[in-house]
Amino acid sequence: MTLSRRLCALVVSILALAGVAGAKSQSPPADKPLIQIAILLDTSSSMNGLINQARTQLWTVVNEFARTKQSGQAPMLQVAVYEYGNSGLVAGEGYIRQVLPLTDDLDAVSEKLFALTTNGGDEYCGQVIDAATKGLGWSDSAKVYKAIFIAGNEPFTQGPVSYQASCAAAIAKGIIVNTIHCGPAAAGESTGWSDGAKLADGRAMNIDQDKAVVAVVAPQDGEITRLSQELNKTYVAYGREGKEAAERQVAQDALAAAPAATAAGAPVQRAVSKANAQYQNARWDLVDASKDKNFDLEKVDEKDLPEHMRSMKPEERKAYVAEQAKKRGEIQAQINELNEARVKFVAAKQKEAAATDTLDAAMLTAVREQLAKKEFEVEKN
């Protein structure tokens, strides 16, 4: 897989991390590390390939961040998404829309990404960077990794807001701006994309957004995907969001299993994500909610419990949730063990494919270097 293809995968994948307008996000505990990413996606007519890569590669990028730790702790990941350059958006607002604010709801993120459509328009990079810098709940902590990834193919110089001013304002808040020009490197260099990244301590990258991502098929894939379905059975939906969120989880499994997504390895990558810390659903799942030492199951209104738990005694409810937590841990351990073998198999296959793994490693290095500056460590495969 070329750097261009994996790059788009990174960008748009992270994109996908984003989700649904109004998606809720938990505030991380004061002592928990945090990664905040904003993806600014050009949704003009020429960007169908970019969105398709986002849809198929979301979970690959989630897994990259799942392998990071700061002071020995896995971080909370929050992602925001904006679309820009779409004629269907409001002209007076610069053809810009906040798809969702910073959120840790990854299923909601995936759902919204699949709902994006393209339409010709004017792409105002400086204005959308300005909107994301000012319009999101960025942390004030110097230890938080904060980054904007903006992807598009028109000149970076367009629009009423100077990209020089917006990039300077971003880095003044500690927000790195990484630019992904969808086209030849020379064009990105001459139209301001490289300069925008330099101004905000970011990386300037160039991709071919129309390349199809094709994953290496490994012997472990089938079992990992099957176990992903078994994980769903351990979720105990509760509250007003429960039923809808549980249905969303199943729906995103199905979207990841569509032919194009399967060819790109999405079902396996999603399964691995579900087996790790970044995928958590305490808002609607009693198992995840119970991990919080301040959560009291006995205080959950009976009407908010799933029907089969309402007749249980308090101690029976706790035992039931604990049993599901145990089952989930066992399944997650199986997925991660299988994935370790899978990673080795894939690495060997990619090594046989000449230059592809070197370019792939170069793409990942961009983010790893930036994370290192915030004292994050990325586990090696």
ABEGO torsion letter per residue (X at the ends): XBAAAAAAAAAAAAAAABEBBGBBBBBBBAABBBBBBBBBBBABAAAAAAAAAAAAAAAAAAAAAAABBBGGBBBBBBBBBBBBGBAABBAAAGGBBBABBBBABAAAAAAAAAABBBBBBBBBAAAAAAAAAAABBBBABAABBBBBBBBBABBAABEABBAAAAAAAAAAAGBBBBBBBBEBAAAAAAAGAAAAAAAAGBBBBBBBAABBBBBBBBAAAAAAAAAAAAAAAABBBBEAAAAAAAAAAAAAAAAAABAAAAAAGAAAAAAAAAABAABBAAAABAAAAAABAABBAAABBAAABBAAAAABBAAAAAAAAAAAAAAAAAAAAAAAAAAAAAAAAAAAAAAAAEAAAAAAAAAAAAAAAAAAAAGBBBBBX
